[in-house]
């Protein structure tokens, strides 16, 4: 009898333990999931997506806007028609993307692709309608698609509004604006350019509404209601004008064709503020369909790629020597009569012509490599390196674009390194670094921090004020260097392109492209950098062409394109001629 009682007792304990473990499983393990499911039966939750900030030019034209799109969903307990009937009504109203290039001329492929997309969409909608109480049937529908489905008056269907980016100017300024993609949670995120740099400002804050409901899904008037307000993203107002950006892009396209170049860049900055008035790099990509382009095109080469500047670099070295009073304007080069041996190398001029007794102005006008080594020797290697750093080389400029890089200055410098750097070889820079450095000469010696955005617009307007980084050279030196650059523009190798009515300060550059430890003798980067009007500059501009085939020289490719643009810019800004006829 006692054994029976013990057996029953232990059996009772086992059953009780099993029930307790099961209760613990439902409460501790499955509890959070069950609470969510229970809450969904008596509470609705709506996510309200914010509108992303727009990107506007200084004259009010939108480069990037928001286009409303809609997600179509169904609450299946409220549906009064069968899933197949609903799908058969919706499917003909949907627009499928058939814009791929391979479908444009092949009708059979086009029909096949359309059938494939329709079958996939049908399968997805039927599967979700038959298995889910809340089913998302289609995403990113256009306004016209949404209105057409709305007109069907199908009970249980709902639309959630969100936004995608639109580009009224197509691919113009794609490298500046960047694009918006999706992260791993399908949230919109800005990548590259302004979209990446100002992502937090542009994004805004997602809103949320929670409302208790009755058994058939209607809101309870006396039920709990909670709301997290949405905050739309802030917009960006840029320094650049739409018409100037369009002009630059059009002329650069023409220049690439005329001179047979594989790529090109034009950067224009206001030297007094650091504001970027225009910036174009070609080839570019379509920010609306960025996924169809090679990813190498996403980064803006103006800030993300380095190059050897060649003879355009000479103006900074000359400015440093003048500022240190190591050379005077009436000094004469005593080594300029022929090639100059440095270590085991022989420094030669670009055209094989030599100019004995050259003055500093002659050296820049003739773009004399031997003369620049003489200048560097006068200045000294340590001082040269100090001024390179002061002009901003080896550091980021601080421009408000996400992908900026800076080529590092070498750690160890030898005699030949200082010599070649004096004429822009063996040293790497970015285009924006060059524009900023020459801008310091145009701006009385003040190095500015460049910016694309002038103001951030929202409930409060935040103005990005011009920032002086440092005084690199004195105003007196800047004036001397300006006069030398005027002489280079008027009497140098690009003198045939000069403007008759305006004073321009500028310098050509032709640099061979380093490949696998040596220079490619057949390929060059041709450039021209300068500012106008020279004594009261409205802009400083760099034009750079990669691998021009019509001529390798900057004087015959980049310079004429620079002066074509400069004349049109001076007229656009209504600047009167400063050279009397």
N, C-alpha and C positions, 0 to 999 in steps of 0.2 A: 504493500500500500504506500509506504514511504517513498519507494522508488518511483511509483507512478506519479506521485505528487511532485517530486523533484523534476521528473521528465516534463510534466505539464508546465511547471514553473519556468524551466529553461526554454521550453518552446515559446511560452508567452514572452519571455525576455527577447528571444530572437526576433519574433514578429514585431515587438515594440521597437527594437533596435532598427529593423529594416524600414519601418514606417518613419522613424525619426531621421534616418539617413536620407530617405526619399524627400522628406519635408525640407531637410537642410539643403539638398540639391536644388529643389525648386526655389528656395528662398535665397540661398547664397550664390549659387552658380547661375541659375537661369533667371534669378530675380530681376536684374537690370533689364534683360531683354523682354521679360514679361511686362515690366512696368512701362516700357516704351510702347509695346503692342497695346496695352490697356489704355495708355494715354491717347494713342492714335484713334481709339474708338470714341473718345469723348472730347478730343481737342484737335483743332486744325492748326497747322503751322504754315505760314507763308513767308518765303524769303524774298526780300525786295532788294534787287541789285541796284547799286548806285550807277549814275551816269559818269563815265570816265571823262576827265577834263579834255578840252579841245586844245589844239595847237594852232595859233594864229600868227600871221605875219604882222609887221608893224603897222601896215596900212589896213588891217582888219580882215584880210582874206583868210579863210580857213585852209590850212594844209592838211589837218587831220580833224575829222568830225566823228560823231557817233551816229550810227544807223540803227534804228530799232529793229529787233528781231524777236521772235516769239517761239516758246516751247509749247507744243500741244500735248495736253495730258487728259486722261480720262479717269473719273471716279466710278469704278464699275458698278457699285451698288445702285447708282442712280440711272444706269443705262436702261433704255426701254427698247432697244433694238439689238439684234444679234451682232457679235463681233464681225462676222463676215459681211453683213449688210453695211455696217459702219465703215469698214475698210474699203469696200467697193465704192462708197460715196466719196471718201476722202482721197483715195489714191489718184484719180484723174486731176485733182486740183493742185497736186504737188509739182514743183518745178525741180528737175534734176540737172545737175551740173554736167554739161556735155561740151565744155569749153577746151578740153585737151587738144593740142595741135594735131595729133594723129587722127582725131575724129572730124576735123573741119572739112576734109575733102572726100572722105570715104563714107558713103551713106550706109553701106552694109555694116561696117563697124559701129557706126552711130546707132543704128537700130538695135544691134546686138547689145551694145552697152546700155541703152535705155531699158531693154527687156530685163537685163541682169539687175539693174538698179531697182526696177519696179518689183521684181520677184523678191529681192532681199528686203525691201521695205515692207512688202505685204507679209512676209514670214515674221518679221520682227513685231509688227503691230498685232497680228493674230496671237502670237505667243504671249505677248504681254497682256492683252485683253483677257485671255483665258486663264492667266495664272496670277495676276496681281490685282489688288483692290485699288491701288493708285498706280496707273501706268503712264509713263512718258512715251508718247507715240512718235513724235517727230521733233527735231530741234532746229533752231535758227531759221524759222519760217519768215518770209518777207511779209510786208504789210498787205500786199495783194493776196498772198496765200491765206493769211489769217482772215481777211475779210471774206474771201470766198468760202472758207470752211464755216465761218460764223453764220453766213447766210443759210447754211443747211439746217440750222436750229436743232441740232442734235443734243438732247438732254444728257448731262453728265460730262460734256467736254469743257475744258478750261484752257486758258492761255496765260502763260507767265511771260511778262515782257523783260527783255534784257537788251544789251547793245553790243554791236560789233563796230570795228573801226571802218570809216569810210575815207577815201582820199580823193577829194574833188580835183586835185591837180595831178592825178595818176601817180607816176613814179617820181615826179619832180621832188627833190629834197629827201628821197628815201634814206640816204645815208645819214642825213641830219635827224630825221624823225625817228628812225628805227621802226619797230613793228610790235604788235601785241600778239603773243601766243598764249598757250595754256600750260599751267604747271601740272604736277602729277595728280592733283585733286580737281583738275578741270577749271581752276580759277584763272581769270585773265591776268597776264603778267607782261610788263613791258620788257623788251629786249633790245639792246643796242641804242645808240643815239640818245635822243631826248626821252623816248619812251622808257628806256632802261634807267637813265640817270635820275629822272624825276618820277619814277614809278609810284612812290608813296604819295607824292602830291597829286598825281593824276588819278590814282585809284579810287579814293573816297572810302566810305565805310558802308558795308552791307547792312541792310535793315532786316528786322524780324518781327512778325506779328503772330501771336498765339491767342486762340479764341476757343472757349468751350462750346461744344455742339451737342445736339440731341441725337437720337438713334438714327435718324434719316439724313443727318449731315447738316441741318440748319443751325445757325449760330444761336446760342442762348443769350437773351437780352440781359439776364441777370447773372450770366456766367462770368468767370474770370477772363479778363482781357489784358494782355501784356504786349508792349511794343518797344522795340529798339529802333529809334529813328535812323533813317538813311541819311548819309552825308555824301553829296555828290563830289566828285573829284574837282580839283582846281585846274584852271586852264593856264596855258603858257602864251605869253605875247613875246614875239622874237624881235631882234634888231633888224632882221632882213626884210626887204620889201619883195612882194610877189613879182612885180614887174622886173626888178633887178635880177632876181633868181632865175626867172624865165629867160631873160636876155643872156645871162651867163651860160645857162645850160644849152641854149640854141647855138651860141657862138662856139662853145666847146665841141659840140657835135660836129659842126661844120669844120672846125680845126682838125679834129681827129681824121676826118675823111680827106681833107686837103693835104695833110702832111703824112698820112698813112701811119699814124701812131696807134699802138695797141691799147693805150689807156691815157687818161689825162685828168688833171685837177686844176681848179681855179678857186682860190680863197681870197676873199676881200674883207678887210677889217678897217674900222674907223680907228686910226691910231690914237685919237684923243680919249676914247672911251674903252677900247678893247672890244667893242661890239662887232660881231660877225655880220657883215652886210650881205654876203652871199657866200655859198660854199657848194661846189658841185664836183663830184667825182664820177667818171665814167670808165668802164661800164657800170651800170647800176642794176637794180632789181625792182620788182613790183611788190610793195609792202602788203598789198591785199592778198597776194598769192606767193608769199615769200618762200613757201615750202616747195615751189616749183623751180627755184633758182639754186645755183650752187652756193653752198654755205660760205664759201670763201668771199662772196660778194657782200655779206652782211656787214662786215666791219668797214668803217669809214677810213679809207687810206690816208686821208688828210691828218688823222690823229693816231692811226693804228699801224701805219707802215713807215719804215725808215728808208732813207736813201742818202747817197753821198751828194752834197749840194754843188760841188764844183766851184766855179768862179764866183757865184753869187755870195759865197762865204767870205770872199776877200774884203768886203766892205766892213765886216765886224772886226777883222784883224787890223785893218788900217785904222779904224776908229779907235781901237785900243791903243795903238802906238801913238796916235795924235793926242789922245787924252792923257797919256803918261808923259807927253812931251819928249818922247824918245826920237821922234822925227819931226821936222818942220816942213811946211809947205814948199820952201825953197831949197830943201836938201836935194842932193843928187846921188843917185845910186852909182857906186863905184865897182859893182860886180855884174852889171847888166849887159856887158858887151858880148857875152857868149854863154854856153852851158856852164852850170855851176856844180862841181862835184860835192856830194854830201855822202860821207861814209863810202860805201861801194856803189852808190847810185850817182846818176848824172841828171840834174834838174834842167829841163829844157822848156822853151816856150811852146805854146800850143800850135803856132803856125811856122815855127822855125826861124822867125825873124827876131832880131835882138836890138835893143834900144839903149845905147850907152848914155850915161848921165841923166837917166830918167828921174823926174820929180815924183813925189807920191801921186799927184794927179795923173801923170803920164802912165804910171804903173797900173792904175785902175782903168784908165781909158784903153790902154793896150792889152789889158788883162794879162799882165806879164807875171808868169810863175816865178821866174828868177828874181824879179823885183820884189815879189811877196816874201821870198825867203830872206832877202836882205832886210825887209821890214821886220820879219819875225826875229831875226838875229838882234836887231836894234832893241826890240821889245823884251826879248828874253823868254825862255820856255815857261818859267814859273808864272810870269805875268800873263802870258798868253793863256795859260790854263785858267788862271784867276778870272780873266775877262770872259772866257767861254762860259764859265759857270755863272758869272754875273749877267750875261746875255740870256741865260736860261737854258743852255744846253746841258744835258745830263740830268734834267729834272722835268717833271710834268708841268705843263703850263697852267693847269687848273681849269681848263675849258670844261664846260658842263655837257660833256658827251661821255657815254659810259665806257667806251673801249679805248680811251687814251693810253698810250704807252710812251716810254722814253728810252731811247737807246742810251746805254751807259757809256760814259767816257772811259777810255782805257785806264788801267791801273798803273801801268808802267809806260813811260814816255822816253823814247830815245831821240837822238838828234834828227834822224830822218822823219820821225813821227811829227815832231814840231814843224819841220819844214813842209811836209806834205799837207798838214792841217792848215797851213797858212793860205793855201790855195784850194781848200775844200775837198781834199782827197784823203782817204784813210780815216775819215770821221763820218759818223752817221747821225742824221737829224730827222725830225718829222717836218712836214710842211707847215704845221701850225707853229712850231718852234721858230722856223725861218721867218714867217710873217710877223710874229711877235717881236723878234730881235730887230728886224729892219724897221718895224713900227716904232721902236725906241729911238732910232735915229730921226724918224719923222716927227717924233713927239718931244723934241728937245732933250733927249737922253733918258726919258722915263719909260721903264718897262711896265707894260700893263698886263693884267690878267684877262685873257680873252673870254668872252661869254656869248652864247647864242641867244639866251633868254634875257629879255629886258625887264619883264614884270611877270609875277605869278598872280593870277586873277582868281578871286573867290569872294567870300563874305568880306574879307579884307584884302587889299591890294598890297603885295610885297614887291618893292622895287629892288632890283639887283644893281646896286650902285657901282660905278667904275672904280676899280681898285688898282692903285699904283703899287707894284711889287717892290721896286727899288729904282734909284737913280743910277744908271749904268755909266753914262758919260755925261760931261758937262754940256749945258746948252751951247756954249761956244764951240765945243768939239762937234756937236751934232750939226751946227751950221756949216762948219768946215767940211764935214763929211757929205752933207747935202750938196754943197757946191761941187765937190769932186764927182758925185753921182750924176749931177746935171751934165757935167762935162762928158761923163761916160755915155750917157743917153744921147747926147748931141754929136759926139765925135768918135764914139767907139764903133765896134764891129756891127752894131745894129742901128747906126745913124740913119740909114735909108728908111727906117720905119718911123722916125720921130714925128711928133706933132708940131706943126708949124706955128700954132697959135697958143700953145700952153708950155709952161716950163715943167719938165718931168725929171725926176731923179730916179735912176734905175741902173741895173746891172744884169748882163746875160750870164748864163751858166751852161756848160756842157760837161757832163760827167759820164765816164764809162761805168758800166754796170759790173760790180764784182761777182764772179761766179766761181765757186769751188777754189777759193784761194788765189785767183788771178782775175784780171780784167778782160772782159769780152771786148775785143777791138772793133766789133761790127755793130754793137748796140750801145745806145746812149740814153741818158735822161736829159732832155733839153728844157731849160727854164729861163724865165725872166722875172725879176722881182723889182718893184719900185713903188713910188708914191707920187701923187699929183693932187692939186698943183704943188710944186716942189716946196715953196716957202710958206704955204698955208694948206697942208694936206687934208683933203677930204677922205682919202682912202689910201691904204697900202694894199698891193695886190701881188699875188704869186700866180704865175701860169706855168704849169709843168706838163710836159708831154713825154711819155715813155716810148722808146724805140721808134721815133719817127723815121720813115723810110725815104721821104723826099729829100731830106738833108739831115745829117746828124747834129748840126749846129743849132744852139739856142738862138743865135742871131737871125737865122733863116726860118725858124719855125715858131718857137714860143714867143719871141719878141714881136713879130707882126701881129700875132693873135692878141698879145697884151695891149698893144697900142690901138688895135681895133676896138677892144673892149673899153679901154680908157677914154677914147673919144666919145663913145656912146654914153659912158657913165658921167662924164663931165657935162654933156648936154642934158642928161636926165636930171642931174642935180642942179641944173641951171647956173653953172659956174661960168662967169665970163672969162674970155681969153686974157692971159696976163702977159702976152708978148705982142706989142704993137706991130701992126703991118707997116 
